[in-house]
């Protein structure tokens, strides 16, 4: 009986020690795993930040390159003039109102005067809002008034002689045009990612 009790006590002691050892090992393994997991998490966060930084730089570089190419292309086509900038935005507006139709400036003014304000596309909205703001037509101008100002401006830019830039990233305009005209051309130029406008005292023929 004494021997049996001694064996039971010894077994329980060993069992308790084994359980304690197992728990200690589990704690060490868990601590090691947690530390390793934290190490991996920190490294991944660092890599993600590095990737995001590189991606941001690449995007900025791409945008800068794209803008430069657009400007160079515009310069090569003689687009950097007040008349050409206005005509380009008018063409975009016309194509938006009548995607399948052929562009005619006077037809575009007629369509613009009858356009439902609720059916304006993004280019048409920008075109109308810019003229309305620069000519002070109010918060809810009539389409006929906007069309009239656009037609007047188109006629002036078409009939008068303005300078044009070949070596600058700015749109050159004649100092003879009104402040309202300059306001419109400046807004259009910035929308197309040009540097802005600069006035010219000497006029040159259009290309």
Secondary structure as UniProt FT lines:
FT   HELIX           2..76
FT   TURN            77..78
FT   HELIX           82..97
FT   TURN            99..100
FT   HELIX           105..113
FT   HELIX           117..119
FT   HELIX           122..134
FT   TURN            135..136
FT   TURN            139..140
FT   HELIX           143..159
FT   STRAND          171..174
FT   TURN            175..176
FT   HELIX           179..191
FT   TURN            192..193
FT   STRAND          197..200
//
